[in-house]
Amino acid sequence: MLQIQVIRENSAEVIERLKVKNFDATEIIAKVLALDTQLRQLKKNLDNNLMEQRKLAEEIGKLFKEGKRDEAEQKKAQTSVLKAEEKTMQADLAEMERKINELMVLMPNMPHSSVPKGKSAEDNEIVYEEGDASNFNYPALPHWELVKKYDIIDFELGNKLTGAGFPVYKGKGAKMQRALINFFLNSATEAGYLEIQPPYMVNEASAYATGQLPDKEGQMYHATQDNFYLIPTAEVPVTNIYRNVILKQSDFPIKNCAYSACFRREAGSYGKDVRGLNRLHQFDKVEIVQIEHPDRSYQTLEEMKTYAMSLLQRLGLPFHVLRLCGGDISFTSALTYDLEVYSKAQQKWLEVSSVSNFESFQANRLKLRFKDENGKMRLAHTLNGSALALPRVMAALLENNQTPEGIVVPEVLRPYTGFDIID
């Protein structure tokens, strides 16, 4: 959530920057500022009321000591009136804060100055490319046919057990999945990340604090009886570890990683682009999360991007890096890089990672703060990235490494799989 002070002091700039996200905040900000003016006046009136009550309390004490009981009782009557007014003002204050908060949560995070304007993924900028993205010289099978041929992933069985988008991994397919998870987790811990094993469901406060509510409410699976939400990413529980926490400057950087299953309704997703592993309702992912000092967060973002790239380099997958435009960047992000691998059989790019800096947007909801060198309380910056999401990595590995003899396992995964080829 944006900070009210930023809106109060730089409303024109906020409006202009949010236009990059194709969001017109003019009307909302006008309402917020009007309510904020009323709120500050109400706080001033309440402070005056409390000051007057304290003054009367001192006077009443003196009058009783002097034996002036009638005058003291008159002052007590004035105090009763002030207390009733105080109660009304406290209720009005809470209601006004609620109205302001309802408006504030509707506004997305301001994009960084480097975010290009654009309306859709077509307007994203390619900032880096690596690897051979040319196609095979012989007819190649897409992964949904390869998994049937080698009996390693069963989409029909998943549909029987649960529904579309819940595949069952079998045999070497299950071992390959586990190998990728262990490879990603071990790589993260070697890079200085502390491994966390979080719960797969969170409460409403956690979903709100990282921005999934109210923006993505319809995309999350909701266990209504307990009012828990199945996590769309480990970012949610891991970042919420630091909700209502005050850090010291010496705590930075905080680096966590976590494996989890992820659950997304993906409402409205259909067609050839969601076939097989391309888009699932349940999938596995290793997430990296950092809590960082505001002065270092963009340097950290570049380091996290480079780290995610190194995983694709070690797997031998052709990839490119995109800087997302305003129309494709998420509600909560200030700057996002997407990493996409090239599927030679499908002849298309598949997103396998998003690495984002949220600046103080999540921290404001989390109330995640630190004391700077002057003892002033400030909001920290939060960042996260997929390192990596497994389904499309698996799809690209199966498709790009297929040979007439079978699917060759990348060398870096062989210590984890215990086999060199899927045949």
C-alpha positions, 0 to 999 in steps of 0.5 A: 500500500502506498504511504499517505504522506507520499500521496499528500506531498506528491499527489501529481507525481503519484497520478502520473506514475500510476498512469504507466500502469494504465491506472487513473488514480485522480478520483481516488486520490482526490477522495483520499486527500479530502478525507485526510484533511478531515482526519487531521482536523479531527485528530487536532480537535481530539487532541484539544479535547484531551488537553482540556480534559487534563486541564479540568482534571487538575483544576478539579483536584485543586478545587476539592483540596480548597473545599470548593465542592460545588465548583468542582462538581461543575467542572466534573460536569464539563468533563463528562461532556468532553468525554462524550465528545471524545467517544464520538470523535474516536468513533468518527476517527476510526470510521474515517481511517477505515474509509481512507484504507478502503480507497488506499488498497485500490491503488497499485504500487508506483512503477519505477522510473525504468518501467516502460509504458505499455498495455500488454506483454507485447510491450515488454522489453528484452534486456538480455538473451542467452542460448540457442533458441533455434528449432530442432532439425527433426520433428520434435514432440511437445512435452504432453506427448513425451510424458505419455511416451515415457509414462512420467506425467499423467494428466488424465489421472490428475483430472480423475483425482482432482481436475484439470491442472493437477497432474500426477508425476510418476517414476522418473518424472517424479524423481526429476521433479524432486531433483529440480526442487533439491537442486534449486534449494541447495543452490539457494542455500549455497548463495546465502539464503536461509531455507524456510518450510512454510505452511501452505495455507495462510490467514486473511491478514497474511494474504492482505499484507503481501497484496493478494487481498483484495486484488487477487481474491478471485484467484486464490483457493479459499477454505471458507470454514476456517477463512484460510487461503491456499498460498499462490506462492511461498512469498506470502507466508515467508514475507509475513514472517516479518509482519509487525516486526521492527528490524535493526540496520544490521539485520539487512539483508535478510535472505530466505528461500522456500519450496512449496506447492502453489495453488492458483485458480487461474480463472479464465485461462484456456486454449492451447497456451495452457496445455500440459504443464504450461499453466496449472492449478497446482505446481511446485516452486522454489521462492527467494525472498529478501528484506532489504534496506531501501538504499540497496534494494535495486542493487539487490534486485539485480543480484537476484535476477543474476542468480535466477539466470545462473540456474538456467545457465546451469541447466543449459536452457536458452532464455531471455530476460524481460523488463515488464511494461506498465500494463504487464507488471503486477499490482504490488511490484515497482519493477519486475524482470521476467525470465523466459525459457525457449521451448524448441518443440512448442517454438515459444517462450515460457515464463519460469521466473519473475523477480520483483522489487516491491519497495515499501508497498508490502512493508507498509501493509506488513508494518515492517520497519527498521530504525535508521542511523538517526533512530528514525523509524522507516519502512523496509523494502521487500523483494522476491523471485521464482528460483525457479517455478518447476512446470515450464522448466520441466516442459523445456527440459523434456522438449529441448533435450529429447533425442531418438534414444530418450530425454537426456538429463542435464548433467547438473541434475544427475547427482539428484536423479540417479539416472542420465536419460529418461527412456 
